[in-house]
Amino acid sequence: MRAGAADVSIADPRPLVGGSEAARAALYGRRMPVSVHRSPVAGIAPLTLYRILWMRVAVFVVEQEAAYPEIDGRDIEPGAELFWAADGDDVLATLRVLREPGNTRIGRVATAPGARGRGIAADLMRAAIEMLDAEAPGIPILLDAQAHLAPWYGRFGFVVSGAPFAEDGIPHVPMRRTRLATERLVLREWTRSDDDRAFLFDMYRRPEVRQYLGNGQVMTDPAEVDGLLDRWQGLGEGILGVRAVETAAGERIGSVLLKRIPWSGHVAVGRDDEIEIGWHFHPRSWRHGYATEAAAAVLALAGQQGIERVVAVTNPVNTASGAVAERIGMRGEGRTRDYYDVECELYIAHRRV
């Protein structure tokens, strides 16, 4: 993602705020009334659109000395919108939202030189994220961040989702954010924060959690969490991936997985990919209905996004997980050895039309 060299102040201690009039007044005071706007290109007044595009060229092409086609044609794609913060007729900051298959994308984040360091970019980013969370809950938001700005984007829940790369000689990292809320829970990306890593180690070091997963081996070293997060990072694709589950109060309680399931060797040839749903929860959160609530939300999201068939497989003696599968509307199909090269209980859900 192209961003102004001084687009944000990472050391700025002020809290992120939304785009409401009261929030802006608290952030900027009465001396600088900032308004936040969104519109497709076709709905933007010509002079305002000129100021937005002029600022993007001034920042990304001139300031960053990158000769590339800043006006790339994507601003007029179906569903594309521009966001901008303005003080009267002056455009202070802007970003672009694109709708892509399976996700949305934020890019072209820029702030005018004279408006930097005031939290305006944070205000604008929050407004865009809140809009996307409301209009497309659970759909990933992607961006390509300049590497030195990754910690700033992390404040909004974005996590690095792939290998670093260079664009026009500038180091970048791909980042991803998801948020899906239910009545009691929030599903989001796992991060590499100390708190997330400590929770995962504590959950997967417990025999009662690991006994039905893979070979049943528990974690014994906190460093193993990094390898787990690396593997999970590779599963993120559209709505697929591994989501952290926490209560509305922010207590971490487990994970829900939506991913491609590996076929067993004897049936793998010529088979289409199938999508698996699964859930792993900390023992202290058992018997509260959390697994059912979180898994039902992810299963519904899969159906909304056109996934026709979702499977769940459980250890035959893990009756608790089987009960969760049935409570979220999956149908038991008996035992199978078609997945993971082991015998499993199979549950299937078909998309409801």
C-alpha positions as CSV (number, residue, x, y, z in Angstrom):
1,M,0.0,0.0,0.0
2,R,1.3,3.4,-1.0
3,A,1.3,5.8,2.0
4,G,2.8,9.2,2.5
5,A,6.3,9.1,4.0
6,A,4.9,11.0,7.1
7,D,1.4,9.6,6.7
8,V,1.0,8.7,10.4
9,S,2.8,9.2,13.6
10,I,3.3,5.8,15.0
11,A,4.3,7.3,18.4
12,D,1.1,9.3,18.6
13,P,-0.4,8.3,21.9
14,R,-3.9,9.6,21.2
15,P,-6.7,7.0,20.9
16,L,-8.1,6.1,17.6
17,V,-11.6,7.6,17.1
18,G,-14.4,7.2,14.6
19,G,-15.7,9.7,12.1
20,S,-18.5,11.2,14.2
21,E,-18.7,15.0,14.7
22,A,-18.3,14.5,18.5
23,A,-15.2,12.3,18.0
24,R,-13.6,14.7,15.6
25,A,-14.2,17.6,17.9
26,A,-12.5,15.7,20.7
27,L,-9.6,14.9,18.5
28,Y,-9.0,18.1,16.7
29,G,-10.8,20.7,18.8
30,R,-13.0,23.5,17.4
31,R,-10.1,25.1,15.5
32,M,-10.1,22.3,12.8
33,P,-13.5,20.9,11.9
34,V,-12.7,17.8,9.8
35,S,-15.4,16.0,7.9
36,V,-15.1,12.4,6.6
37,H,-16.7,11.5,3.2
38,R,-17.1,8.4,1.0
39,S,-18.3,8.1,-2.6
40,P,-17.7,6.3,-5.9
41,V,-15.7,8.4,-8.3
42,A,-18.8,9.2,-10.3
43,G,-20.4,10.9,-7.3
44,I,-17.5,13.2,-6.3
45,A,-17.5,16.8,-7.3
46,P,-14.9,17.5,-10.0
47,L,-12.8,19.9,-8.0
48,T,-12.8,17.6,-5.0
49,L,-11.8,14.6,-7.1
50,Y,-9.1,16.7,-8.7
51,R,-7.7,17.6,-5.2
52,I,-7.8,13.9,-4.1
53,L,-5.9,12.7,-7.2
54,W,-3.5,15.6,-7.2
55,M,-2.6,14.7,-3.6
56,R,-2.0,11.1,-4.4
57,V,0.3,11.9,-7.3
58,A,2.1,14.5,-5.2
59,V,2.7,11.9,-2.5
60,F,3.2,8.6,-4.3
61,V,4.9,9.7,-7.5
62,V,6.7,13.0,-6.6
63,E,7.5,12.7,-2.9
64,Q,8.3,9.0,-3.0
65,E,10.1,9.4,-6.4
66,A,8.3,6.4,-7.9
67,A,7.5,6.7,-11.6
68,Y,4.4,4.5,-11.9
69,P,0.8,4.8,-13.1
70,E,-0.9,6.2,-10.0
71,I,-4.2,6.6,-11.8
72,D,-4.5,2.8,-12.5
73,G,-8.1,2.4,-13.6
74,R,-9.1,0.6,-10.4
75,D,-10.9,3.7,-8.9
76,I,-13.7,3.1,-11.4
77,E,-14.1,-0.6,-10.8
78,P,-17.6,-1.8,-9.7
79,G,-17.9,-1.2,-5.9
80,A,-14.8,1.0,-5.6
81,E,-15.1,4.0,-3.3
82,L,-12.9,6.8,-2.3
83,F,-12.8,8.1,1.3
84,W,-11.4,11.5,2.2
85,A,-11.1,13.8,5.1
86,A,-11.7,17.5,4.4
87,D,-11.5,20.9,6.1
88,G,-13.8,22.9,4.1
89,D,-12.6,22.6,0.5
90,D,-9.2,21.3,1.5
91,V,-8.6,17.5,1.2
92,L,-6.4,16.5,4.1
93,A,-6.3,12.7,3.7
94,T,-7.7,10.0,1.4
95,L,-7.8,6.2,0.9
96,R,-9.4,3.8,-1.5
97,V,-11.7,0.8,-0.9
98,L,-11.9,-2.0,-3.6
99,R,-14.3,-4.9,-3.6
100,E,-12.5,-8.0,-4.8
101,P,-13.8,-11.7,-5.0
102,G,-13.7,-13.0,-1.5
103,N,-12.4,-9.9,0.2
104,T,-12.2,-6.1,0.2
105,R,-9.0,-4.1,-0.1
106,I,-7.8,-0.8,1.3
107,G,-5.1,1.2,-0.5
108,R,-3.9,4.5,-1.7
109,V,-3.7,5.9,1.9
110,A,-2.2,9.4,1.7
111,T,-2.2,12.5,3.9
112,A,-1.3,16.0,2.9
113,P,2.1,17.2,4.2
114,G,0.5,20.0,6.3
115,A,-2.0,17.6,7.9
116,R,0.3,14.9,9.1
117,G,0.9,14.0,12.7
118,R,-2.7,14.9,13.8
119,G,-4.3,11.5,13.7
120,I,-6.4,12.3,10.6
121,A,-5.2,9.1,8.8
122,A,-6.3,7.1,11.8
123,D,-9.7,8.8,11.8
124,L,-10.2,8.0,8.1
125,M,-9.0,4.4,8.4
126,R,-11.3,3.8,11.3
127,A,-14.2,5.2,9.4
128,A,-13.5,2.9,6.4
129,I,-13.0,-0.2,8.6
130,E,-16.2,0.5,10.5
131,M,-18.1,0.8,7.3
132,L,-16.7,-2.5,5.9
133,D,-17.4,-4.3,9.2
134,A,-21.0,-3.2,9.1
135,E,-21.6,-3.8,5.4
136,A,-19.6,-7.0,4.9
137,P,-19.2,-8.7,8.3
138,G,-16.6,-11.5,8.3
139,I,-15.2,-10.6,4.9
140,P,-11.4,-10.1,5.0
141,I,-9.9,-6.6,4.4
142,L,-6.5,-6.8,2.7
143,L,-3.8,-4.2,2.2
144,D,-0.2,-4.0,1.1
145,A,1.6,-1.9,3.7
146,Q,4.9,-0.2,3.5
147,A,6.9,-2.3,5.9
148,H,7.7,0.5,8.4
149,L,4.0,1.2,8.7
150,A,2.9,-2.4,9.6
151,P,2.8,-1.6,13.3
152,W,0.5,1.3,12.7
153,Y,-1.9,-0.9,10.7
154,G,-1.6,-3.4,13.4
155,R,-3.5,-1.0,15.7
156,F,-6.6,-1.6,13.6
157,G,-6.3,-5.4,13.8
158,F,-4.3,-6.1,10.6
159,V,-1.8,-8.9,10.7
160,V,1.0,-9.7,8.3
161,S,-0.3,-12.4,6.1
162,G,2.5,-13.3,3.7
163,A,6.1,-12.8,2.7
164,P,7.6,-9.3,2.3
165,F,8.0,-7.9,-1.2
166,A,9.2,-4.7,-2.9
167,E,7.1,-2.4,-4.9
168,D,8.9,0.4,-6.9
169,G,11.9,-0.3,-4.6
170,I,9.9,0.2,-1.4
171,P,9.6,-2.7,1.1
172,H,6.0,-3.9,1.6
173,V,4.2,-6.6,3.5
174,P,0.7,-8.0,2.8
175,M,-1.7,-7.6,5.7
176,R,-5.1,-9.0,6.5
177,R,-8.0,-8.2,8.9
178,T,-11.2,-10.0,9.6
179,R,-13.9,-9.4,12.2
180,L,-17.2,-11.3,12.7
181,A,-19.3,-10.6,15.7
182,T,-22.1,-12.7,17.2
183,E,-24.3,-12.0,20.2
184,R,-21.6,-12.8,22.7
185,L,-18.4,-13.2,20.7
186,V,-15.9,-11.6,18.3
187,L,-14.0,-13.6,15.7
188,R,-10.8,-12.0,14.5
189,E,-7.3,-12.7,13.2
190,W,-4.7,-14.3,15.5
191,T,-1.8,-12.0,16.0
192,R,1.8,-12.5,17.2
193,S,1.2,-10.4,20.3
194,D,2.5,-11.8,23.6
195,D,-1.1,-12.2,24.9
196,D,-2.3,-14.2,21.8
197,R,0.8,-16.4,21.9
198,A,0.5,-17.1,25.6
199,F,-3.1,-18.1,25.2
200,L,-2.4,-20.5,22.4
201,F,0.5,-22.1,24.2
202,D,-1.7,-22.5,27.3
203,M,-4.5,-24.1,25.3
204,Y,-2.4,-26.5,23.3
205,R,-0.3,-27.6,26.2
206,R,-3.3,-29.2,27.8
207,P,-3.9,-33.0,27.2
208,E,-7.6,-32.6,27.3
209,V,-7.4,-30.2,24.3
210,R,-4.9,-32.2,22.3
211,Q,-6.1,-35.7,22.9
212,Y,-8.4,-35.6,19.8
213,L,-6.2,-33.5,17.6
214,G,-3.7,-35.1,15.2
215,N,-1.3,-37.3,17.1
216,G,-2.4,-35.9,20.5
217,Q,1.0,-34.5,21.3
218,V,0.8,-31.4,23.6
219,M,2.9,-28.3,23.2
220,T,5.9,-28.2,25.5
221,D,7.7,-25.1,24.4
222,P,6.1,-21.6,23.8
223,A,8.3,-21.3,20.7
224,E,6.1,-23.9,19.0
225,V,3.3,-21.3,18.8
226,D,5.3,-19.5,16.1
227,G,5.3,-22.5,13.8
228,L,1.6,-23.0,14.4
229,L,0.9,-19.3,13.4
230,D,3.1,-19.8,10.4
231,R,1.0,-22.7,9.3
232,W,-2.2,-20.9,10.0
233,Q,-1.0,-17.9,8.0
234,G,-0.8,-20.1,4.9
235,L,-4.4,-21.1,5.3
236,G,-5.8,-17.5,4.9
237,E,-7.5,-17.2,1.5
238,G,-10.8,-15.2,1.1
239,I,-13.0,-16.2,4.0
240,L,-10.9,-19.3,4.7
241,G,-8.5,-19.2,7.6
242,V,-8.2,-19.7,11.4
243,R,-10.0,-17.1,13.5
244,A,-9.4,-16.3,17.1
245,V,-12.5,-16.3,19.2
246,E,-12.9,-14.0,22.2
247,T,-15.8,-12.8,24.3
248,A,-17.2,-9.3,23.8
249,A,-15.2,-8.3,26.8
250,G,-12.0,-9.4,25.1
251,E,-11.3,-12.8,26.8
252,R,-9.7,-15.3,24.5
253,I,-11.5,-18.6,24.5
254,G,-10.5,-20.6,21.4
255,S,-10.3,-20.9,17.6
256,V,-12.6,-21.7,14.7
257,L,-11.1,-23.1,11.4
258,L,-12.5,-22.9,7.9
259,K,-10.0,-24.5,5.5
260,R,-9.3,-27.0,2.8
261,I,-9.3,-30.5,4.2
262,P,-6.6,-33.0,3.1
263,W,-7.9,-36.2,1.4
264,S,-6.5,-39.5,2.5
265,G,-3.9,-40.9,0.2
266,H,-6.1,-43.7,-1.1
267,V,-8.8,-41.3,-2.4
268,A,-6.8,-38.2,-3.2
269,V,-6.4,-38.6,-6.9
270,G,-8.9,-36.6,-9.0
271,R,-10.9,-35.3,-6.0
272,D,-12.0,-31.7,-5.8
273,D,-11.0,-29.7,-2.7
274,E,-13.5,-29.8,0.1
275,I,-13.9,-27.2,2.9
276,E,-13.6,-28.2,6.5
277,I,-14.9,-26.4,9.6
278,G,-13.4,-27.1,13.0
279,W,-13.1,-25.7,16.5
280,H,-10.6,-25.8,19.4
281,F,-11.6,-24.2,22.7
282,H,-9.9,-23.7,26.0
283,P,-11.3,-26.0,28.8
284,R,-12.4,-23.0,30.9
285,S,-14.8,-22.0,28.1
286,W,-16.4,-25.4,27.7
287,R,-20.1,-25.9,28.3
288,H,-21.1,-22.3,27.6
289,G,-22.2,-22.8,24.1
290,Y,-19.3,-20.8,22.7
291,A,-18.1,-23.4,20.2
292,T,-21.6,-23.7,18.8
293,E,-22.1,-20.0,18.5
294,A,-18.8,-19.3,16.9
295,A,-19.0,-22.3,14.5
296,A,-22.5,-21.5,13.5
297,A,-21.5,-17.9,12.5
298,V,-18.6,-19.2,10.4
299,L,-20.8,-21.9,8.7
300,A,-23.4,-19.2,7.9
301,L,-20.6,-17.0,6.4
302,A,-19.5,-19.9,4.2
303,G,-23.0,-20.4,2.8
304,Q,-23.4,-16.6,2.2
305,Q,-20.1,-16.7,0.2
306,G,-21.3,-19.6,-2.0
307,I,-19.5,-22.5,-0.5
308,E,-21.9,-25.4,-1.3
309,R,-20.6,-28.1,1.0
310,V,-18.7,-27.9,4.3
311,V,-17.5,-31.0,6.2
312,A,-16.5,-31.6,9.8
313,V,-14.6,-34.6,11.0
314,T,-14.1,-35.6,14.6
315,N,-12.5,-38.4,16.5
316,P,-15.1,-41.1,16.9
317,V,-14.9,-40.9,20.7
318,N,-15.1,-37.1,20.8
319,T,-18.9,-37.0,21.3
320,A,-18.8,-33.3,22.5
321,S,-17.5,-32.1,19.1
322,G,-20.0,-34.3,17.3
323,A,-22.7,-32.6,19.3
324,V,-21.5,-29.2,18.3
325,A,-21.6,-30.3,14.6
326,E,-25.2,-31.4,15.0
327,R,-26.2,-28.3,16.9
328,I,-25.0,-26.1,14.0
329,G,-27.1,-28.1,11.5
330,M,-24.6,-30.5,10.1
331,R,-25.8,-34.1,9.4
332,G,-23.9,-37.1,10.6
333,E,-22.8,-39.4,7.8
334,G,-21.1,-42.1,9.9
335,R,-17.5,-43.1,9.9
336,T,-15.0,-42.5,7.0
337,R,-11.3,-42.9,6.3
338,D,-11.4,-40.4,3.4
339,Y,-9.6,-37.6,5.3
340,Y,-6.3,-37.3,7.2
341,D,-5.6,-41.0,6.7
342,V,-7.5,-41.8,9.9
343,E,-10.9,-43.0,10.8
344,C,-13.2,-40.1,11.6
345,E,-16.9,-39.3,12.2
346,L,-18.1,-37.3,9.2
347,Y,-20.6,-34.4,9.4
348,I,-21.8,-32.5,6.3
349,A,-23.6,-29.2,5.8
350,H,-25.0,-28.2,2.4
351,R,-25.6,-24.6,1.5
352,R,-29.2,-23.5,2.1
353,V,-30.7,-21.8,-0.9
